[in-house]
Amino acid sequence: MEYLSQLFAPIVDLFSRELFTISGNTLTLATILLLIAAIILSFVLGRWARRLTRSMILSRAAHNEGLAYSLGVIAQYFVTGLGVLLALDNVGISLTALAAFGAILTVGIGFGLQNIAQNFISGIILLLERPVQIGDFVIIGDTVGTVHSISMRATRVVSRDNVSIIVPNSKLISEAVVNQSASHSGYRVRVMVGVAYGSDTDLVRTTLLDVASSHPNVQKKPAPHVFFRSFGDSSLDFELAVWLKDPGPEPTISSDLRFAIDAAFKKNRIEIPFPQRDIHVRSGLEGFKSNGSDDPIAGRVKD
């Protein structure tokens, strides 16, 4: 035993040697390693709290993925922050010292960290107010897609082409955001079509409704509707309005409806007209008539 004590004595001395003092508390290599271990454990417990909170909410409300995600992230932030504070307090770093560090951090934010702080605070607001949730289909400027995750700095949106787009959280707070998944009744799609003057409008309406009812992704309730929009320059303008459960596949479904409308109109002999324009010539032919010919081209020929 005495041999082992002499063998490990340098190692024990290394870990117990005083490095520096904070608020009257002596810090050694061992206490610093314990601090690092406690902080890592805090992050691990935070992730565990997030998963536990999410699973508990989904077990009671399986359809509310957005709420489960938001509360899970808030629980992770709370557990991680509390664990870090306890770990710092254990080594003698009091809240007074943290307040001083916060003052220094505030100066740093003033010089160059405004964007990071703004996005972090915006992320907290998004998680608390939940104007945008996981799984929502949103339009943010030129960005169109489904919200995949909301992190501390940015929100990840996956487009219809499966492209991941990183959007700063502050942009979701300060700019207009169209949330097409906010309504519980679904998403409405409108398809415009024109028919020739003289067409049977009742047949047009029946044909459009038949096309809508035959598509598997069009909801039965609310029912599809046909609007007679206007008397156009070259056509009678109609609009087919249908409801979808998910706005994500809207381009594909709209294309399917247009293909089906074209085929149904051909089957029922409903004409989709070309644009028509009437041209009235009011001047410019008097010179030709003075040559004794009604043919403009003949009037230019000289013997």
Secondary structure, DSSP 8 states (H G I E B T S, - for coil): -HHHHHHHHHHHHHHHSEEEEETTEEEEHHHHHHHHHHHHHHHHHHHHHHHHHHHHHHHH-TT-HHHHHHHHHHHHHHHHHHHHHHHHHHTT--HHHHHHHHHHHHHHIIIIIHHHHHHHHHHHHHHHH-SS-TT-EEEETTEEEEEEEE-SSEEEEEETTS-EEEEEHHHHHHS--EETTS-SS-EEEEEEEEE-TT--HHHHHHHHHHHHHH-TTB-SSS--EEEEEEE-SSSEEEEEEEEES-STTHHHHHHHHHHHHHHHHHHTT-------------SS-HHHHTTT-S-TTGGG---
